[in-house]
Amino acid sequence: MGLINDIEEQVQLSLVGKPINYTMHIGGTWHVSVDNKFPTVDIRRWYEDSRTGLKPTCVGIALTYIIMLAR
């Protein structure tokens, strides 16, 4: 809950065309991310790949900006 304002700010910046690549660790193996590739707020489990670093798994949810703005 403490990251909602930060996430909302990143979404607003993305909506006006600013380059965004926001990722924040939220506990355990979970991260939240916002970037310009997809118009979503992604809450996902990640894992450590020994060759390339952190990588997302298929476990998680992606919320479109429309859902976030309806709040």
C-alpha positions in Angstrom: 0.0 0.0 0.0 2.9 2.4 0.7 3.9 2.3 -3.0 0.5 3.3 -4.5 1.6 7.0 -4.8 4.9 6.1 -6.4 3.2 3.7 -8.9 0.5 6.2 -9.7 3.2 8.8 -10.4 5.0 6.4 -12.8 1.7 5.6 -14.6 1.0 9.3 -15.0 4.5 9.9 -16.5 4.0 7.0 -18.9 0.6 8.4 -20.0 2.3 11.6 -21.1 5.0 9.8 -23.0 7.9 10.0 -20.5 10.3 6.9 -20.6 9.5 4.7 -17.6 11.3 1.7 -16.2 10.2 1.4 -12.6 10.7 -1.8 -10.6 10.3 -2.2 -6.8 10.8 -5.2 -4.6 7.7 -5.6 -2.5 8.7 -8.7 -0.4 10.0 -12.2 -0.9 10.3 -12.9 -4.6 7.6 -10.4 -5.6 8.2 -7.1 -7.5 5.9 -4.5 -9.0 6.9 -2.8 -12.2 5.7 -0.1 -14.6 7.4 0.4 -18.0 6.6 1.8 -21.4 6.6 -1.6 -23.2 3.1 -2.5 -21.9 0.5 -0.1 -20.4 0.3 -2.1 -17.2 1.2 -2.2 -13.6 2.7 -5.7 -13.2 2.8 -7.5 -9.9 4.8 -10.6 -10.4 7.0 -13.2 -8.8 10.6 -13.1 -10.1 13.6 -15.5 -9.9 17.4 -15.1 -10.0 18.9 -16.5 -13.2 22.6 -17.1 -12.6 23.5 -15.8 -16.1 21.2 -12.8 -16.6 20.0 -11.7 -13.2 16.4 -11.3 -12.2 13.7 -12.6 -14.5 9.9 -12.5 -14.2 7.9 -15.7 -13.9 4.4 -16.4 -15.2 3.0 -16.1 -11.7 1.4 -12.7 -11.1 -1.1 -10.2 -12.5 -0.9 -7.3 -14.9 -3.3 -4.4 -14.3 -4.0 -2.1 -17.2 -3.7 1.7 -16.6 -7.5 1.9 -17.2 -8.1 -0.1 -14.0 -5.6 2.0 -12.1 -7.2 5.3 -13.2 -10.7 4.1 -12.2 -9.6 4.1 -8.6 
